[in-house]
Amino acid sequence: MTKGASDPELNQGVIPVRDGFGFDYAALTRWMEAHVEGFQGPLTVYEFRGGQSNPTYKLVTPGKTYVLRRKPFGDLIAGAHAVDREARILLALGATGFPVARVYGVCLDEDVIGSWFYIMDMVEGRIFWDATFASVPADRRPPYFSAMNDTLARLHQIDAAAIGLADFGRGENYLARQISRWTRSYLSDSDAGRDAGMDWLIEFLPNAIPDSDESAIVHGDYRCDNMIFHPTEPKIVAVLDWELSTLGHPLADFTYHAMMYRMPPQIVAGLGDVDPASLNIPTEAEYVEQYCAATGRRSIPNYEFFIAFNFFRMAAIFHGIKGRVVRGSAASAHSAQRVQHYPVLVKLAVDAAKACA
């Protein structure tokens, strides 16, 4: 089986810091002594596995374990790898009691370790890389799905302005802006070629955007493998990976998550090849109903549009990976394998778009 982005063998655990990814550990120790309450060395540094665009490290001391997230070294695209934004939303949400890791400090001085970084708590618990929750007994699975659903509904009901995030994104016209952004990305990468399904989608989607325009805090990559569950209970203790968070349409965020019901598991954590009833997990329709109940909605009338939008966005991302593979600049050794799934994503987007009422 082709390894997906969420394959635990590729993402789980730590490794010795790779060549080119190290930094001045003594300088970091001095910074933490001055800025992290309760810090006491000595410090041992490991690198987390996985494809994070922001390199992530496990910092071990005799009394406590921390996590460091930093920008990559070198020249970067303006606005990319914004670890300061990640830290900002973690601090704001943490103050409300929302389940995120505690941030201990943020450093915007590149002279310390060579790039901006922040230090947060190392949250212990379980990460489920398989959306079927196969390691959980069948009779105990429903509460895990309720926890994911309820936590996202809770995020979408937080008042961004009330917690200092009124300027965290543009908010309005999120769908139109996203469709335009990924259309430009697709059309500009001639090396990856054109696809009839994508060409049809870039004509269809802008004209099918729902009239209602909502704005909320959105995570942007809310999947089961981006959250840490309590060691024994169906409770989320920390939502991870806020790099794509912004102010946007909450239904786009929810349907990105609900897309797991149609997502082949070899691409990212998905349920696309299983019967939910046989696993004692909610059906897609039941999962939508639960979110609606939690957020005071009667239904999601344009549900298929949002699903189509999200598969289109993911297909555009894979199209970009395809271009990098063709040019020989793909960062991951597994990129060529992942690109094989691009046509599947396009078809899923087209199927959902054609199902729009």
N, C-alpha and C positions, 0 to 999 in steps of 0.2 A: 504493500500500500504506500502511495506517495505520502510523505510526511507533511502534515499541515502546519500552519503557523502556530497552532496551539499544542503541537505534539510535545508531551512532557519530556521525552528524551532529548529534545532540542532546547527546552526552556527551563527545566527544573534544576535547582541546586546551584552550587557555586563552583568556580574553578580558580586556580591561581591566576593572578592578573596577567593578561596577555601582553606581549611586547607591543609597545606603542600606546598602551592604555594605562600605564602607571603614571604616578605623579609624586610630588615631594611629600612623603608621609609624615616627616618631621614637621613640615610647615602646617599640614592639616592638624596634627596633634596640638601645635601651639594655638592655632585658631580655635579649635574646640575647647581648649582649656580656658580661653578668654570669652567664648560666646555660648557654650553649651552648658547649661546649668547641671551640676552634678557629675560632669565628665571627669573620669580618671583613667589615664592610660595604664600600661602600654597598649598600643593599638595594633591589631593585626587586620590586614585588608585582603578581601577576596573579591572576585568579580562574579556577578550573577550571570548565568547562562542566558541565552535568548537573544531576540532580535531588537531589543529596545533601541530606539533612535537616540535616546539619551543614556549613555553608559551608566550602569547602576552597580553599586558596590556594597558588600556586607562588611561592616566595621565591627570587629569583635574586641571587647575589653574584658578584663576580669569580672566586672560587675554588671555589664549591660551590653546589648548588641544594638547597633544603629544601622541605618541604610543611608547611603550617599547617592544622590542623583546629580549628574553634572552635564553640561553641554559638551559635545564632542570638541576636541581640539581642532584648530585650524580655521580657515575661512568658511563662513556659514551664510546661508541665505537669510536675508533680513527677516526677523520675526520667527524664524524656525527654532526649534529646540529651546523653547522659552521656559526654562526651569523656574524662572521667577514667577511666571503665571501659574505653574503647577503649585508652587509653594503658597502663592496668594490664595488660591481657591481652597487648598487644604486648610490653611489657617482660618479662612472665613467659615467654611463648613464645620470645621472642628468646634468652633465656638458655639454652634447650634446643637451640638450633640450628634450630628450626622456621623456615621461610621467611616472615618478616615484616620490614617496614621497621624500621630502628633508630630508637628514640625518643631524642631529645636532651634534651628537657625538657618539663615540664608546669607550667602556670601556673593556679592556682585563685584568683588575685587579679583581680577584675573591673575594678579601677582601671587596669590596664595598657592593655588595648585595648577594654574594655567587656564582656567575657565570658571564661569559661574557655577555654583552648586548650592544644594541645600541638604540639610541633615534631618532625617525623620526617624521615628521609632520603627524598630523591627517588630512587626505584629506577628505573633505566632498563631497558627491555625492551619486550616486545610484549604488547598486550592483544587478545584475540580476541573480537570482538563477535558473531561468527557461530559457533554451536555446531557447524557442519559443518567448521570449520577449513578453509574453502575456499581460503585463501591458502597452505596447506601442500600440497605435492605428495602425491597419494593414497598413495604407497608409504611416506610418512613420518608419516602421521597416527596409527597405533596408539600409538606411544610418548607422544603428547600426552595421549591418553585415559588411558593407564596412569599418567602423572604426576599427573593430576587425582585419579584414584581412590586411588593410593597415598598422596598427601599428605593426603587427608581421613581415610583409614584411620589414618595416623600420628597425626593430631590426636586421634582418638577413643581412642587407646591411651595418651595422656599422662596421668599421674597428677596430677589437679588439686591434690590436697592437697600433693603433693611439690613443687609449684612455687608454693605460696602462694595457690592459688585455691579452697580448700575452701569458702569463703563467697561464691563468685562467682555463685551461684544456688541455688535450692532443690533442684533435681535431681529429687527423687522426685515421682511423679505428674505428670510434665511433660505427658503427653498429655491427661489429664483437665483439667488447669489451662488448657492452651491451647485445648481445645475449648470450655470454659466461657467463657474470655475472648472468643473470637471469636463465640460465640453471643450473648453480651451485647451486643457491638458491633453485630451484625446486627439484633437485636431492638430495640435502642434507637434506631436511625435510621429513624424512620417516613417521613422525606422520600424515602428511597430505595426504599420499598415492600417488599413481601414477594415471595418466589419459592417456588413449590411444591417445587422441587428442594432449595433451602436448608432449607425447613421439614422435609423428609424427612431430610436429613442431620443436622440438630440432634437429631432423635429417634434416628437409627440409630447415629451415631458413639459416643456415650457408652456404649452397651451392647455395643460391639464392640471395645473397647480390649483389646489382648493382655494376658494375665496377667503376663508378664515385664516388670519395670520396671527399666530400666537408667539409669545416669547417667554422662555424660562431658562434656568440653568440647565444645560445639557452636558452629559458626560462625553458623548461622541464615540465611545468604544465599549459600551456596556455589555460584557459577555461574562459567562460563568467563570472563565479563567482569569478575569480581571477583578476578582474579589476574593477575600479571605474569609472563610467561615470559621465559626467557633470550633475548637477541637472536637467537641462531642455533640453540639446542639445545632439545629437548623437556623442559625442566626449569623448574619453577616457582621463581622467585626471590623472590616476595613474594605472599602472600595479603592482599587488601585488604578494607576495609569490614567492620569487626568490631562495628558498632553493635548488632547483634542477638545477639551472642554471649552465652552463659550456660552453666549446667550443665543438661543436658537429655538426652533419649533420643537416643543416637547413630544409631539407625535412622531416626528422624524427620529427622535432619540429612542422612543419606546419601540417603534417598528424595526429599528436597527437591531434591537435586542430580540424582538419576537421573530425576526428573520431566521433565528436558529431552527424554527420548525420546518423550514424549507432548505436549510443549508446542508449540503453534503458534508459529513464529518471529516472527510479528508482535506477540506479547505480550511475551515476553522471549526471550533466546537459547534456541532450541529446535530439536528434530529431528522434530517431529510430522508433517511432511509429506514426509519423505525415507526412502529405503531404505538403512539403514546399510551393507549389503553392497555396494551400488553405489558407496559413498564410501570403502570399505575402512576402516570404523570398527567397533568392537565393537557387537554387538547389545545390546539391553537385558538379555537373559538372561546374556550373556557378561560384561557390566559388573557385574551383581550377583554373579556367580560370582567375579570378581576381587576385589571388596570382601570377600566372605566368606572367601576364601583368605587375604587380608592380615590379617584380624581374627580368624581361628581359628573361624569359623562354618561349620556344615555347609550352612546355607541361611537364608533369611528367610521363615519360614512364613506370616507375616501381611503379606507385602509389599504386597498390594493395599489393605489397610487403611491403611498408611502413605502410599501414594500418594493415596488418597481424602482422608486427613487434610490433606495438604499442598495439594491443589487446593481443599479447603474453606477452608483458611486464606487462600489467595490470593484466592479468590472473596469472602470476607468483607472483605478489604482493598479490593477493587475496589467492593464494595457501599458502603463508606465513601466512596470517591472519588465514586461516583454521588450520594450524599447531598450532598456538598460542591458538586458541579456544580449540583444542583437549587437549592441555597441561594445559589449565586453566590459561594461562598467558596473554590473550588478554586484552589490556588496555581499550578498549571501550566496554560498555554494548551492543552496537549495532553490535559488530563484528560477532556474530553468525548469525544475519539476513543478513549481507552483504555477508557472505560466500555462501549463497544460490545462489548468482549470478555468482559464479565462473564457473560453466559449460556453462553459456551463453557466457561469455567472451572467453572461449576456443573455442566454436563453431564459434563465430564471427572471431576469428583469423584463424581458419582452413578454413572457407569459403573464406576469403580474400586470403589466401595463395594458395588455389586451383584455384582462379581466375587469378593468375599471368600468364602473357603471356609467 
